[in-house]
Amino acid sequence: MENYSPLIIQRADPYIYKHTDGYYYFSASVPAYNLIELRRSKTIAGLAHAMPRTIWRKHDTGTGEESELIWAPEIHFINGKWYVYYAASHTTDFDENGMFQHRMYVIECEAPDPMETEDNWVEKGRVQTPIDSFALDATTFEHQNKLYYVWAQKDPEIFGNTNIYISEMENPWTLKTAPVMLTKPEYDWETQIFAVNEGPAVLHRNGKFFLTFSGSATDENYCMGMLYADENSDLLDPASWTKLDHPVFTSDVKHDLLGPGHNSFTVSEDGETDLLVYHIRNYADIKGDPLYDPNRHTMIQAFDYDENGFPVFGNPVKFTEL
């Protein structure tokens, strides 16, 4: 097995946000799935050793919503306030369709320092969608004075586990427009073991919006796909988006860099280089449910663009100082 160096071990679904205060803020799923923590550093490499701060804890088991399996928290700064979007369930049991029972939630912090105290974070509740079904992996972005929400959700009428949807938001915890489906699992590379489109991330560059997502089961089959749209198009119109028929980031089996996915994007300290943040495993022989194997590690690497302005992610690489 090849040796490699993740940025942060045992942190899946990583999200890194560079704020105007010069800090990088990091959020991710913790192995116990029982709380939301933040860490920050003036450098990306410094995140590896930054002291985490718990900002929210799951509700007591048996008390209802948000008491189990806290997944994929993402920290955002919107209209002068901090928000963390995450998914949570009331149970570890599956529903009648064999799905987990997560819904999407958000917490808010008005204080300038989101890490000052846990008490500064207020629950804004569930982000309601028209279909009451398994939903997770929400992210947001702003464009032309509009706030957009992108997430993964199960539609009982559509084959597979989850599709990816977009809506405009009325405020950071309420949808304004009806959800529009942008992609569903349809190709072989996104339907291995499970038919999944999840973990959306948005990149705005070169006159286009690029929306990456992850497909297939969370083992070595996990990989990233991508859609794109012109920045001046109607982003709520599915016809504005083009989906690539091939994955854009996949396992490097030779070097045991397996199942790259659930990515986000950030920039280097000097603001000149775009960086891909994702999680990965370094072995395939997982015992039991991959969900409960804690060894999904946060990786980060630089990427560039081709002559058409499209991102080229290459292959997973061993972490080196940026």
Buried (B, 14 or more C-beta within 10 A) or exposed (E): EEEBEBBBEBBBBBBBBBEEEEBBBBBBBBBEBBBBBBBBBEBBBEBBEBEBBEBBEBBEEEEEBBBBBBBBBBBBBBEEBBBBBBBBBBBBEEEEEEBBBBBBBBBBBEEEEBBEEBEBBEBBEBBEBEEEBBBBBBBBBEBEEEBBBBBBBBBEEBEBBBBBBBBBBEEBBBBEBEBBBBBBBBBEBBBBEBBBBBBBBBBEBBEBBBBBBBBBBBBBBBBBBBBBBEEEEEBBEBEBBEBBEEBBBBBBEEBBBBBBBBBBBBBBBEEEEBBBBBBBBBEBEBEEEBBEBBBBBBBBBBBEEEEEEBBEBBEBBBBEEB
